[in-house]
Amino acid sequence: MWRRTLRTTEDVRQKSAKRYESESLARTYVIADLERRRIAAYITLVCSEVSAEDLVQADGLHFPYSTYPAVKIARLLVDDRYRTHGLGRKLVNLAQGIAQEEVAPTAGCRFVVVDSKQESVAFYERCGFTLLDTAGNRARPESILYLDLHKAT
């Protein structure tokens, strides 16, 4: 989960969210502090996949393709002034809900994935994500974590 101070609601738009939305490349969901006229947090979601080779095969997953469908958290940012309000977890829950209630029933989706900065890995693990347990992933500056929607509560 990225953390920094957001100056105005224009910050998200300046990061291409509006263009990505219009081109159907990503969807950004915002939690706004209307009283102070600023964005408190946001999450950007994209379609993705996770390699079958990377997943623990003991989980009983049987799929004839080399990848499994997923929704990816492309960006999650909570303004420093709102860090202790649980907004990051609320946005992760939103991503999980969208994947389970909207994507999975219409197109198939088994996982939510994220490329996490090392300082945010523990946050995602507390949200139910599993760190992809490979040497290559552990060596990456942004580790891949996944949430199996069939096991998520």
Secondary structure, 3 states (H helix, E strand, C coil): CEEECCCCCHHHHHCCHHHHHHCCCCEEEEEEECCCCEEEEEEEEEEEEEECCCCCHHHCCCCCCCEEEEEEEEEEEEEHHHHHHCHHHHHHHHHHHHHHHHHHHHHCCCEEEEEEEHHHHHHHHHCCCEECCCHHHHHCCEEEEEEECCCCC
